[in-house]
Structures are given as C-alpha cells and as structure tokens.
Amino acid sequence: MNILYKDAHSESKRGIYTIFNTLAIPSYGIFAAGNAFSLIGTWMQRIGVGWLAWQLTGSGAWIGLLAFCDLFPSVVLGFLGGAAADRLNRMRLMQISNICALIQAMLLAVFAYLNFLTIEMLLFMVFIQGVIAGFNQPVRLALISSLVPRSHLSTAVAINSVIFNLARFLGPAIAGVTILHMSIGLVFAINALSYLAMLASLAYIEKKIILIAPQISVEATHVSWPIHMWEGLKYVAHHPGIGPLLSLYALTAICVRPFVELLPALAAGVFLRGAEGLATLSSAIGIGAMAGGLWLAQRGESRGLTILTLIAGTIMAMATLGLTLVSNFYIAIGLTTIAGAFLVTSGAGTQTIVQMAVDDSMRGRVMSMFGVIFRGGSALGALIIGAISEATGLRIPLAVGAVLAIIANCWVIYRRHAMINALENFNER
C-alpha cells in the first residue's frame, strides 16, 4: 500500500510539521492512538493502587514496596523480553502481553468491588502487573523501529513520551474524580477496558498495514537464549557511548525518579494533602512532561541531543532537590512541573540516542536494558528511599539522591566528548 507522509527532516518542514508528518504514517499513527487509550487506563490504575495502599497502611515504606513490586520484575524479565523481541514476532508478543494485562486489571476490579483486597493481596496483584509490563516494555520499545522509517524515529520516540505523559496528566485526574465520587473498583475496570483499544490497533496494523522496517530475526542462527542475552549485555558493556549513557541514566533512575512513585507519601505525608493533592502533583508532572516531550518532538534534529539530555538530567535533579526544601504546596507544584519537563527530556532523549546508535540486530536486547533501568531503577530507588523515610522522613533521602545525581551528571558533562563522538556518528552508518 502507498504510505503518504513527507520527510520530517526537510528544511521546510521542521517544527510542528515533524509531529504531524510522523503521525500521518499509518502504522505509527494507529499504534499511537491505541497506546494513548491504554496508557490512560494504566495511569488510572497506578494512582488507584497507590492511594489504596496508603488507605490500607498510611506508610511510605508500604508504598515504596508497592512500587518495587510493580517495577522490579522488569529487572528479571526485561532481558528475556528483549531477547524475544529480537527472535520472535513483536506484534504477536504485544498482543499476548496486552491480553494478560487486561485479565489482571479485570481481576483487580472484581476483588476491589468484593472488598477482598488486603495490602498483601494488593502487593501480589501489582507484582503480576509488573511481570506483564516487564516483558511487554522492551517489545514495545523495539517495535517502534518497525513502524516508522529511520528519519522519523527521533520524533516517534518523543511523541511516545508525549502520549505517556498526556496519560500521566489525564489518568490521575480521571482516577481522582472516580475515587472521590464513585469507587476505586471502577478505576481498575476502566483500565481493563482500555486494553481493548490497544488490542484493536495491533489487530488493524497486523491485518491492513505493511510495516515500514522488517523485524530482525535470529531464529535461523540457532543461538541459545542465554547466549543471545549475554551477547546483548556484552554489546552494551563495550560500547563507548551506550554503556556510559545507560549507566548515568541508571543512577538518575535510582536516586531521583522515585519521587514519582512516592507521590502519595509526598502529597499526604509531607504537604498534608489528600487524593486531590496527589492528583494535582501527578498532573503537574504530566503537564511539564508534555511540554518537554512536544519540544523534543518538534525539534526533530538528533545532533546535539546527547549534551541536551545530560543537561536535562541535571536540571531534573535540581528541581527534585528544591522539592525537598520547600513547604509551600504551590511552589511544590511549580517544581514538580519543572521536574516533569526535564524528566521526559532526559528519558526520551536517552531512548532516542540509544535507538539511533544501536545496531539493528541488538535493538530488542539493548532497549530491554533501557526498560530495565526505566522501571527497575525507579523501583529499587523507591524501595530504598521509602524504607529510609520511616526513620528520617521523606525529604532527607530524596535530597541526598538528588545531590548525588547532580554531581554525577555534572561530571559526565565535563567528560562528555568521547561519549558524544561514540553516540552521534549514527548518520554516518
């Protein structure tokens, strides 16, 4: 079939045109629409389980453990999911994981309506959710390269971040109203329904649209799964650009990003606000993140993205440090918005750089490492910071983590030249 879109990187079509041209690619546009509905439901459920855990325990440590159960399975299953993305049909893997997520959300809704949920049972259900997401994420990240041509990849990654953070804005807002005026079980039920949109978009793409780029398959090589995964680890470890960049991203994920998972404790325990305060802070992150993502998407240009990403990580850590020093809730909203803007600039920038620099045969496995850091790093950090907060309060461990991240980012910026040379030669390949 003919695919009608223009080169997003022509001189006359920069800016906002890069976003429209990328969304006009049928394979990506339909995927983005289904993904948007699904992510709104996911964020509704994430806010719902966090608030339910706070109601059941009133403990920041329990919320940290909840985030750990949701995110840490990515560390165990992310590499396996990445290897699968390089060996098997990515569309089929996406369909299976979304069906499993739909079933988990339906069960959570039923248990909530029947008042069966204890904190222990909630942790178990969230752990199942984390297992599914841990396998799904590297497949979804690797699939993007099959939906758009290489010239649109940077914009597509940024649009994905905008969609993710639009959902971060809408999901908590809808969840807050639903919890306040209806029931928390309805939050989980809406999430279950949202997966149908993603499944419908995948089915349409598979039936009607020829993918832009063929999927990489190594099935014919008969390489064993453990060796296949080990080769991916070695590739990252020896790459002079991807290895250092992902290491820095891991430190930032552990030390700074957990403030997102710990928002229920910040809203209720630090700023003395309830469900509406939690929804406000979550939405502030979403607004800032959408602004950062839209700016990155319309930028289009990949050159210079490495230093921009490093600076964004530094500013995000500074905003988080400021969040630990203030008591005024409205100032906290502003700082949270700033942190959200540079959180997505740092994260989407890192993902774009890696997607552009990685060899196609390694894409699934390398993107699984990004996914492991994105989900598992925050989980580990939330667990550590949440546990320390039981003795010191939440401000001190968050402040220490932010300072460590600022120092690390500044050091890498000072020593940036070798890493930039290794990462920004992708146009010469």
Residue, then its C-alpha position, 0 to 999 in steps of 0.5 A: m500500500n502507498i504510505l503518504y507522509k513527507d520527510a520530517h527532516s526537510e528544511s521546510k518542514r521542521g517544527i510542528y510539521t515533524i509531529f504531524n508528518t510522523l503521525a500521518i504514517p499509518s502504522y505509527g499513527i494507529f499504534a499511537a492512538g491505541n497506546a494513548f487509550s491504554l496508557i490512560g487506563t494504566w495511569m488510572q490504575r497506578i494512582g488507584v493502587g497507590w492511594l489504596a495502599w496508603q488507605l490500607t497502611g498510611s506508610g511510605a515504606w508500604i508504598g515504596l514496596l508497592a512500587f518495587c513490586d510493580l517495577f522490579p520484575s522488569v529487572v528479571l524479565g526485561f532481558l528475556g523480553g528483549a531477547a524475544a523481541d529480537r527472535l520472535n514476532r513483536m506484534r504477536l508478543m504485544q498482543i499476548s502481553n496486552i491480553c494478560a494485562l487486561i485479565q489482571a486489571m479485570l481481576l483487580a476490579v472484581f476483588a476491589y468491588l468484593n472488598f477482598l483486597t488486603i495490602e498483601m493481596l494488593l502487593f501480589m496483584v501489582f507484582i503480576q502487573g509488573v511481570i506483564a509490563g516487564f516483558n511487554q516494555p522492551v517489545r514495545l520499545a523495539l517495535i517502534s523501529s518497525l513502524v516508522p522509517r529511520s528519519h522519523l524515529s527521533t520524533a516517534v520516540a518523543i511523541n511516545s513520551v508525549i502520549f505517556n505523559l498526556a496519560r500521566f496528566l489525564g489518568p490521575a485526574i480521571a482516577g481522582v474524580t472516580i475515587l472521590h465520587m464513585s469507587i476505586g473498583l471502577v478505576f481498575a475496570i476502566n483500565a481493563l477496558s482500555y486494553l481493548a483499544m490497544l488490542a484493536s490497533l495491533a489487530y488493524i496494523e497486523k491485518k491492513i498495514i505493511l510495516i515500514a522496517p522488517q523485524i530482525s530475526v535470529e531464529a535461523t542462527h540457532v543461538s541459545w537464549p542465554i547466549h543471545m542475552w549475554e551477547g546483548l549485555k556484552y554489546v552494551a558493556h563495550h560500547p563507548g557511548i551506550g554503556p556510559l549513557l545507560s549507566l548515568y541514566a541508571l543512577t538518575a533512575i535510582c536516586v531521583r525518579p522515585f519521587v514519582e512513585l512516592l507521590p502519595a507519601l509526598a502529597a499526604g505525608v509531607f504537604l498534608r494533602g489528600a487524593e486531590g493533592l496527589a492528583t494535582l502533583s501527578s498532573a503537574i508532572g504530566i503537564g511539564a512532561m508534555a511540554g518537554g516531550l512536544w519540544l523534543a518532538q518538534r525539534g526533530e534534529s538528533r545532533g546535539l541531543t546527547i549534551l541536551t539530555l545530560i543537561a536535562g538530567t541535571i536540571m531534573a535533579m535540581a528541581t527534585l532537590g528544591l522539592t525537598l526544601v520547600s513547604n509551600f504546596y504551590i511552589a511544590i507544584g511549580l517544581t514538580t512541573i519543572a521536574g516533569a519537563f526535564l524528566v521526559t527530556s532526559g528519558a526520551g532523549t536517552q531512548t532516542i540516542v540509544q535507538m539511533a546508535v544501536d545496531d539493528s540486530m541488538r535493538g530488542r536486547v539493548m532497549s530491554m536494558f533501557g526498560v530495565i533501568f526505566r522501571g527497575g531503577s525507579a523501583l529499587g530507588a523507591l524501595i530504598i528511599g521509602a524504607i529510609s523515610e520511616a526513620t528520617g522522613l521523606r525529604i532527607p533521602l530524596a535530597v541526598g539522591a538528588v545531590l548525588a545525581i547532580i554531581a554525577n551528571c555534572w561530571v559526565i558533562y565535563r567528560r562528555h566528548a568521547m561519549i558524544n563522538a561514540l553516540e552521534n556518528f549514527n548518520e554516518r552508518 
